[in-house]
Amino acid sequence: MTDQMDDRKARASAWFAELRDNICAAFEKLEDDLDPGAPHGGRNPGRFERTSWKRESTNPADEGQDTGGGTMSVMKGRVFEKVGVNISTVFGNFSPEFAKQIEGAEEDPRFWASGISLVAHMWNPHVPAVHMNTRHIVTTKWWFGGGGDLNPVLKKYRSKETQDARDFHAAYKATCDAHGADYYERFSKWCDEYFFNVHRGEPRGVGGIFYDHLNTGDWKEDLAFTQDVGKAFIEGYVPLVARHMNEPWTEAEREEQLVYRGRYAEFNLVYDRGTKFGLQTGGNVDAILMSLPPEAKWP
Amino acid sequence: MTDQMDDRKARASAWFAELRDNICAAFEKLEDDLDPGAPHGGRNPGRFERTSWKRESTNPADEGQDTGGGTMSVMKGRVFEKVGVNISTVFGNFSPEFAKQIEGAEEDPRFWASGISLVAHMWNPHVPAVHMNTRHIVTTKWWFGGGGDLNPVLKKYRSKETQDARDFHAAYKATCDAHGADYYERFSKWCDEYFFNVHRGEPRGVGGIFYDHLNTGDWKEDLAFTQDVGKAFIEGYVPLVARHMNEPWTEAEREEQLVYRGRYAEFNLVYDRGTKFGLQTGGNVDAILMSLPPEAKWP
């Protein structure tokens, strides 16, 4: 059982690294493909830069132990104002207080968690911002989680009825339908519920999918779904960037984008569970807060 | 007892409004006093604009009842990039969950809270940002709380040894010493502990004072102290603005200011109790989040 679980952990981690490579390649290609006459077309195409970090657990139970780490890939380009594609594999012991909140950890605080997390903030206000994340978590139980959601920064695009929102959802729906008859309905609803800014009384974006604690009893199948969710992100998002990245924008649209990003920062700092999980388990602060926008306004 | 408490509530609220008027007048005078040759000296002096709001309680126990409200005073000027001086008086019933966290509310969820809250984000990176707040809260118990803290935006000023930090602390120390031999030591330490950004492992600023649950048994004295804390804020902060507001600054200093403001936003959204109190009691979101910087960067 332990050997099998070790093999599964290795396979899941390897997948997240492979997906990271594929996403970075696709995003660098978008940087290359920007029209010379488009805004920022005269700048050099951006490239990802990687930084690795080791986790420093603050839990005494982890003292002297390797507790994992991760690699941030960050690009500040001409299409992508700031995009982070982070992978991490962390393990050790949950603090007693935190263990109570995590399935399967109350009886044994040891955990292993691996995943990929991505947030892209774009220069062009016509290109939606985006977030995606998939992860595999192992305590005395195991499960997969993740999803992706689209965040148009201009009010005129903040509707599920736009072509962008339809296309983005369609990519996830095809993937969901191939794995579970009710997956798309459940996971897209879950996404809308999760990415809701309660104090503003408004959704963060136009949705996508969100799932957590996925364990059908068939590990291979649940990994396969999670892999397909990662591929669907590339299929769903890259064409939207290509569709809009050459469009000109106005100063007023830039301003609206910066104000929207303030709301985005509010959501991540007040509500986001991944942010809280990271900050509470001694994750790398720069990696966790890579999601915050390069520039934002609260005028 | 009820009549006496009603009178006390009225007196406390009236003080917060008076202090607001005095602060706004002092800040508008700074706007007027900017040197014509200073950065932004060619712009028109700013003026506060007031907006009132009524509280909409989400607690069913408050249905159909007046639950108070407040007035925001906001100035977007040439010295003050964005400053909010908010007063509010809110009352009603705490939600059962929230009542457990508040002293004297577990046995009776009715509360009354009045206060003034101020955050100033300055154009000039040589002028520190600042926060101050004082409040009077009544449940089955009563107490005062508040304080003020100085937030230099450039690293070179982020030390308690600067003239600005010394002068700011000296104003509060004189006030504290006049009211309690141990007040300054206790309340300045409390300030350093409270305004600490745990995930960054760094203080938000260079301190000041912070006190809460102040009830010496002598209501008049505790109000008098709270009034003096408000006056000390004006004496402590206004001269610092005058000292630096005419200094030129560089683009690099502006950039450093914007990055610092990102950290400031993190603190307020992740840790600040006033922010949480407001969002959880159905306070006015614009008033609560007035503290967020007009512009910030996470590069």
Interface residues (C-beta under 8 A of the other chain):
Chain A: K76 K82 H199 R200 L258 G262 A265 E266 L269 V270 L279 V285 I288 L289 L292 P293 P294 E295 A296 K297 W298 P299
Chain B: K76 K82 H199 R200 L258 G262 A265 E266 L269 V270 L279 V285 I288 L289 L292 P293 P294 E295 A296 K297 W298 P299
